[in-house]
Amino acid sequence: MTTATSITVRVPLAIRHRPGRKTVVAPVGQDTTPPVATRADPALVKALARAFRYHRLLDEGRYSSISEMAAAERIERGYLGTLLRLTLLAPDIVEAALNGLQPKGTALTAMHAPFPLQWSEQRAAAALCR
């Protein structure tokens, strides 16, 4: 009769808590792949993705108005309007937010407040927040 044996394997790792996700980090020298460094605000990235999706749906004519889209998507009309304003951001500010390089003042809560429509003014306001 054979006896059951058990093996315990211990892997040293650390779990870093970041907004919206957990990242497993191997000890130094244990892994050859560099860690993914990102400071992207997951809420802002998600809001930007939704905003551009809703904007595309309006452009394609799938919905004729914001009210119709809000009812179909089951979200508040005011919130949808706030999201759609994000599509008016300067392209370099959007790219910086997606890359995690956004200025401090461009968190999602700050983006709900009115911001200038001119891209040059947006860039100047973002530069003040750095």
Residue, then its C-alpha position, 0 to 999 in steps of 0.5 A: m500500500t502506498t502512502a499519500t504524500s503532500i508537497t508544499v510549494r512556497v512562492p514569494l510574492a507581493i500583492r500591490h493594491r491599485p485602484g480597481r485591480k490587484t497586481v502580483v509582483a515577483p521578487v527582484g531577480q525572479d522574473t525576466t519580464p519588467p513590471v507594468a508601471t501604470r498610474a492610469d485612473p481606471a474610472l477615467v479610462k472607463a468613462l472615456a471609453r464609454a463616452f467615445r462609444y456613445h458618441r460613435l453611436l450618435d454619429e452612426g445614427r443608432y440613436s437620434s437623441i441623448s434622451e433616447m440613448a439614455a433610455a435605451e442604455r438605462i442610464e441617467r440623461g444628465y450623466l450621459g451628457t456629462l460623459l459625452r462632454l469628455t469627447l471634447l477634450a484635446p486628443d493629447i489630454v485623452e492620450a495622456a489619461l489613457n497612458g496614465l500620464q494625466p495631470k493631477g487635476t484630470a481625475l474623473t471627478a474633476m472632469h465632471a466640472p465644466f472645462p474650457l472648450q478650446w484645446s489650447e485653454q484645456r492644455a493651459a489648465a492641465a499644465l497648471c495642475r501638474 
